[in-house]
Amino acid sequence: METATMNIKIKLTEQSRVNQLDPNNISFGTLFTDHMLVADCVNGEWQTPEILPYGDIAYNPALASLHYGQSIFEGMKAFKNEDDEVLMFRPLENFKRFNISAERMCMAQVPEEIFIGGLEELLRIDSAWVPKGEDNSLYLRPFMFASDVYLGVRPSQNYRFMIIMSPAGKYYSTPPKVKVETEYIRAAPGGVGYAKCAGNYASSLYPAKLAAEQGYTQLLWTDAIEHKYFEESGTMNVMFVKDGKLITPAVSTTILKGITRDTLLQLAKSMNIEVEERRVPVAEIIEGIANGSVTEVFGAGTAVVVSPFAAIGFEGRDYELPAITENSLSTRLKNALNDIRTGKVADTFGWVWKV
Ligand SMILES: *Cc1c(COP(=O)(O)O)cnc(C)c1O
């Protein structure tokens, strides 16, 4: 790839820790690969990126991002195919979305050669960390934060972009019970809901904690104005199967434009499933579960691919969904996507990026 020639300063670790990786027992987000990428933007000029041994970074307590939250991230995955080649899935989509988030948070734009070129070089160096095996992957976390040392509220003049990588394993979980949230909101029109910015996740923790105390694993967010329409769920977009059709809220400024969401819609169309992107009233889905026309509700995101819900809690009542089977649409979509991103079947969509 043309990005391969980019100038990156590389300092390799003296002692790899890859023997700490047990592909049969991976807990998410706790173990990091041997190296990380660091690139600084100083007064609008990107400096030569560096790949360094993974480790702590020291900061001045007046670091702007710690106080005012100019901080964004991406989440993506790399896989190993049968021939031990490392594959990324639709990385250009994450790159574009990263810069959309950066624009909204008034942060520097990251050049493609640093974002994509950095991912490729890191994956070449740490390829031994990409675990093989069903449902295993290497989770990739590019992020950027304001690095001015200044307590005034204004856009930072300096930014640090980094990439860290962490092995991810099988997602063992029983289908969650989710609560339709009608008091707190995740995002409002004109706000930052469509940006993957740190504060969106901080503000979701308290309502999620209250729901957990009532026995719910997840929240299903509704619109900020009427609380009548579904938005999304946690770090996933939400999809419904009604009368055999796949229905999902249309994207807007209040919804994160998921790459899994887009991928599943394209896969469904290729399977001749009818797809609707529109406003989805809570009442329509609750009624549909009660009368049997709504057969599946699931979350869609990089981490879980698809996560079918067991029940939806609304106004103090739980509405149970039928059990998921091998023939469920969510299962078929999940399998189709997994087969493509792990290189098991030919990629006719142009989604797989060989490192
Ligand atoms: C990341 C994220 C998603 C899913 O996006 P993918 O690109 O599919 O991983 C959905 N909603 C929110 C709020 C997110 O942060």
Ligand as a Chemical Component Dictionary entry (heavy atoms), coordinates in Angstrom:
data_LIG
# 
_chem_comp.id                   LIG 
_chem_comp.type                 NON-POLYMER 
_chem_comp.pdbx_formal_charge   0 
_chem_comp.three_letter_code    LIG 
# 
loop_
_chem_comp_atom.comp_id 
_chem_comp_atom.atom_id 
_chem_comp_atom.alt_atom_id 
_chem_comp_atom.type_symbol 
_chem_comp_atom.charge 
_chem_comp_atom.model_Cartn_x 
_chem_comp_atom.model_Cartn_y 
_chem_comp_atom.model_Cartn_z 
_chem_comp_atom.pdbx_ordinal 
LIG C1 C1 C 0 -19.086 3.021  18.245 1  
LIG C2 C2 C 0 -20.542 3.177  18.455 2  
LIG C3 C3 C 0 -21.501 2.474  17.705 3  
LIG C4 C4 C 0 -21.155 1.388  16.739 4  
LIG O1 O1 O 0 -20.336 1.770  15.689 5  
LIG P1 P1 P 0 -19.513 0.681  14.875 6  
LIG O2 O2 O 0 -18.826 1.472  13.830 7  
LIG O3 O3 O 0 -20.485 -0.276 14.312 8  
LIG O4 O4 O 0 -18.598 0.014  15.849 9  
LIG C5 C5 C 0 -22.848 2.773  17.905 10 
LIG N1 N1 N 0 -23.229 3.689  18.809 11 
LIG C6 C6 C 0 -22.351 4.361  19.572 12 
LIG C7 C7 C 0 -22.833 5.378  20.540 13 
LIG C8 C8 C 0 -20.986 4.127  19.422 14 
LIG O5 O5 O 0 -20.107 4.758  20.189 15 
# 
loop_
_chem_comp_bond.comp_id 
_chem_comp_bond.atom_id_1 
_chem_comp_bond.atom_id_2 
_chem_comp_bond.value_order 
_chem_comp_bond.pdbx_ordinal 
LIG C1 C2 SING 1  
LIG C2 C3 SING 2  
LIG C2 C8 DOUB 3  
LIG C3 C4 SING 4  
LIG C3 C5 DOUB 5  
LIG C4 O1 SING 6  
LIG O1 P1 SING 7  
LIG P1 O2 DOUB 8  
LIG P1 O3 SING 9  
LIG P1 O4 SING 10 
LIG C5 N1 SING 11 
LIG N1 C6 DOUB 12 
LIG C6 C7 SING 13 
LIG C6 C8 SING 14 
LIG C8 O5 SING 15 
# 
